[in-house]
Amino acid sequence: RQQKWKSSVSTRAKMPPCDFVPEKYNSYPYERMQKIREQNISPSLQTYYKKPLLLHQGHMQWLFDHEGKRYLDLFAGIVTVCVGHCHPKVTAATQKQLARLWHTTNIYMHPSIHEYAEKLTSLLPDPLKVVYLTNSGSEANDLAMLMARLYTRNFDIISLRGAYHGGSAYTLGLTSVGLYKHGVANGLGCPTTMLPDVFRGPWGGSRCRDSPVQTVRKCSCSEGVCHANYQYIEQFKDTLNTSVPKTIAGFIAEPIQ
C-alpha cells in the first residue's frame, strides 16, 4: 500500500505561471557579495541557508535572484510585506509622493498624513480614533510600553515566552527569545508567562478544540472540555500571583504566535 502511494503521488511542486520579466542583474558577482557580507556587515545580521539567496528584484508575490531564478514568496518578506513586492499601486503612490515632498517634521501639516489618519481611524471602533504613526514595529512597541506606563502609573508589562516584540533596548525586555538576549541590562520590568501552545507546550494534544494548530500527540481532553486550556490559565494566574505586583502596566501578545 505504501509503495503504491509513493508511485502514484508526485512530490515535485510546479510553480504557477508568471509573465513578469525581471531586469538583468548588473551588480557584483555572488562571491564578492559574500565577501562583503563577511567582512563589512555585522554578523548579527544573519542569513539563512548554506548558500544564502542573493535577491535582485521583486514583483507582487514573486522574487527573483541574481541568476533570474523565480521564487514564490509565502512569507511576505518576514510577514511584513502585506501587499506583495513592488505592487504597482503602492509603487506609483510612493513615486508620486517622492516627486512632491520627501520629509517635513510633525510641527507642520501635510495633506497625506491627515487623509490617511482619517481613513485608518474610520475602520476602528469607538473610542479608538487616535493614531500615532511610527517608523517600525520596534518603535511602535517601544512607544506602547512608554504610553502604558505613563497612563497606568505602573511599570511591569507581561509578555509570552517565545515572543518577539523588537530589538531596541526597551523592547528587548518583552522579546523572549534566547537568541536576542544579551548579558547586559535591558527592558527591565518585563516578566514573561507561558505561551498556551498545544503543539509544543507541556499541555495539550489532538483533541484541543481551541488551537488553530493541531498536533497528533495524545490528549487527555474529554469531549467539549479542554484540560490544557485550564492548565495554561492556572499557569498565568501563578505568574500574576508570584512574578508581578498587584497592578501592572499592560500585557502584550502577538496574535500570530
Solvent accessible surface area in square Angstrom, and as a share of the most:
residue,aa,sasa,rsa
1,R,257,0.94
2,Q,132,0.59
3,Q,135,0.60
4,K,151,0.64
5,W,150,0.53
6,K,120,0.51
7,S,89,0.57
8,S,82,0.53
9,V,68,0.39
10,S,94,0.61
11,T,127,0.74
12,R,201,0.73
13,A,95,0.74
14,K,190,0.81
15,M,85,0.38
16,P,61,0.39
17,P,129,0.81
18,C,38,0.23
19,D,142,0.73
20,F,56,0.23
21,V,124,0.71
22,P,31,0.20
23,E,122,0.55
24,K,182,0.77
25,Y,43,0.16
26,N,139,0.71
27,S,63,0.40
28,Y,89,0.34
29,P,84,0.53
30,Y,21,0.08
31,E,121,0.54
32,R,123,0.45
33,M,54,0.24
34,Q,67,0.30
35,K,114,0.48
36,I,50,0.26
37,R,90,0.33
38,E,137,0.62
39,Q,123,0.55
40,N,113,0.58
41,I,66,0.33
42,S,58,0.37
43,P,126,0.79
44,S,87,0.56
45,L,109,0.54
46,Q,111,0.50
47,T,63,0.37
48,Y,162,0.62
49,Y,159,0.60
50,K,211,0.90
51,K,129,0.54
52,P,29,0.18
53,L,80,0.40
54,L,32,0.16
55,L,82,0.41
56,H,58,0.26
57,Q,41,0.18
58,G,9,0.08
59,H,45,0.20
60,M,60,0.27
61,Q,88,0.39
62,W,11,0.04
63,L,28,0.14
64,F,6,0.02
65,D,8,0.04
66,H,36,0.16
67,E,133,0.60
68,G,41,0.39
69,K,123,0.52
70,R,69,0.25
71,Y,55,0.21
72,L,63,0.31
73,D,26,0.14
74,L,156,0.78
75,F,150,0.62
76,A,35,0.27
77,G,29,0.28
78,I,146,0.74
79,V,97,0.56
80,T,106,0.61
81,V,43,0.25
82,C,125,0.75
83,V,77,0.44
84,G,21,0.20
85,H,29,0.13
86,C,84,0.50
87,H,43,0.19
88,P,74,0.47
89,K,161,0.68
90,V,71,0.41
91,T,49,0.28
92,A,58,0.45
93,A,63,0.49
94,T,67,0.39
95,Q,113,0.50
96,K,127,0.54
97,Q,53,0.24
98,L,92,0.46
99,A,92,0.72
100,R,149,0.54
101,L,63,0.31
102,W,205,0.72
103,H,144,0.64
104,T,56,0.32
105,T,66,0.38
106,N,144,0.74
107,I,133,0.68
108,Y,141,0.53
109,M,162,0.72
110,H,40,0.18
111,P,84,0.53
112,S,46,0.30
113,I,90,0.46
114,H,87,0.39
115,E,101,0.45
116,Y,112,0.43
117,A,25,0.19
118,E,128,0.57
119,K,141,0.60
120,L,53,0.26
121,T,16,0.10
122,S,79,0.51
123,L,141,0.70
124,L,62,0.31
125,P,90,0.57
126,D,115,0.60
127,P,123,0.77
128,L,106,0.53
129,K,84,0.36
130,V,140,0.80
131,V,45,0.26
132,Y,150,0.57
133,L,77,0.39
134,T,50,0.29
135,N,137,0.70
136,S,53,0.34
137,G,52,0.50
138,S,34,0.22
139,E,79,0.35
140,A,42,0.33
141,N,34,0.17
142,D,40,0.21
143,L,39,0.19
144,A,48,0.37
145,M,3,0.01
146,L,80,0.40
147,M,103,0.46
148,A,28,0.22
149,R,20,0.07
150,L,95,0.47
151,Y,192,0.73
152,T,49,0.29
153,R,194,0.71
154,N,41,0.21
155,F,105,0.44
156,D,23,0.12
157,I,7,0.03
158,I,0,0.00
159,S,0,0.00
160,L,17,0.08
161,R,106,0.39
162,G,45,0.43
163,A,0,0.00
164,Y,98,0.37
165,H,10,0.04
166,G,1,0.01
167,G,45,0.44
168,S,37,0.24
169,A,74,0.57
170,Y,70,0.27
171,T,0,0.00
172,L,20,0.10
173,G,7,0.07
174,L,0,0.00
175,T,0,0.00
176,S,25,0.16
177,V,45,0.26
178,G,64,0.62
179,L,119,0.59
180,Y,87,0.33
181,K,86,0.37
182,H,122,0.54
183,G,88,0.85
184,V,106,0.61
185,A,90,0.69
186,N,31,0.16
187,G,11,0.10
188,L,122,0.61
189,G,23,0.22
190,C,19,0.12
191,P,25,0.16
192,T,40,0.23
193,T,2,0.01
194,M,46,0.21
195,L,36,0.18
196,P,77,0.48
197,D,31,0.16
198,V,14,0.08
199,F,80,0.34
200,R,191,0.70
201,G,12,0.11
202,P,86,0.54
203,W,79,0.28
204,G,16,0.16
205,G,0,0.00
206,S,54,0.35
207,R,126,0.46
208,C,2,0.01
209,R,129,0.47
210,D,81,0.42
211,S,21,0.14
212,P,135,0.85
213,V,79,0.45
214,Q,97,0.43
215,T,14,0.08
216,V,149,0.86
217,R,85,0.31
218,K,193,0.82
219,C,28,0.17
220,S,91,0.59
221,C,5,0.03
222,S,58,0.37
223,E,149,0.67
224,G,55,0.53
225,V,56,0.32
226,C,3,0.02
227,H,69,0.31
228,A,3,0.03
229,N,48,0.25
230,Y,115,0.44
231,Q,80,0.35
232,Y,14,0.05
233,I,79,0.40
234,E,99,0.44
235,Q,30,0.13
236,F,66,0.28
237,K,101,0.43
238,D,79,0.41
239,T,6,0.03
240,L,68,0.34
241,N,123,0.63
242,T,96,0.56
243,S,63,0.41
244,V,19,0.11
245,P,74,0.47
246,K,211,0.89
247,T,82,0.48
248,I,50,0.25
249,A,10,0.07
250,G,21,0.20
251,F,101,0.42
252,I,34,0.17
253,A,44,0.34
254,E,47,0.21
255,P,142,0.90
256,I,140,0.71
257,Q,67,0.30
